Amino acid sequence: MSYTPEKQWLRHLALFVYIVAAVSDAVDGIVARAFDQKTKLGAVLDPLADKLLVNLGFVFLAVNPHFETQVPGWLPVILLSRDISLAGFGIVVNHYYGPVVPKPRVLGKITMVVQSASVLGVLFEVNFAWELLMVMLFFTIVSWIDYTYIGLRKSGDEDGN
């Protein structure tokens, strides 16, 4: 949050921390799958960590006006709204229709990759960061609609399948 063009080391530090967090999250997932170390707790905490990484990244980028590509304040609001509404919808579906295990979808994974790439694009100050943000916004909204549609479809299925 304290980054200014005179303090480039803060941008570099944020970039380093974000890359380390993203890589460690990816390695954790790969190791869990490779050694069949999946747990119920991990199934909840891993997506939560992904959401925190991306959403907090965008909040911190949006509140700092010194980045070459300014992240508008409404952008993290849309990302947070998506994640909160999908989590809330999942709670309602589980409450009324029994346990429905959300399955990761390809579109959701693409969205996560594009969101992370967008944070990195702003931190790396690439000249196409704004376009990357708009592509990310598109995937975020489309995946929001997709997950909502799947949830509505599952809520209409008595078996939750």
Secondary structure, 3 states (H helix, E strand, C coil): CCCCCCCHHHHHHHHHHHHHHHHHHHHHHHHHHHCCCCCHHHHHHHHHHHHHHHHHHHHHHHCCCCCCCCCCCHHHHHHHHHHHHHHHHHHHHHHHHCCCCCCCCHHHHHHHHHHHHHHHHHHHCCCCHHHHHHHHHHHHHHHHHHHHHHHHHHHCCCCCC
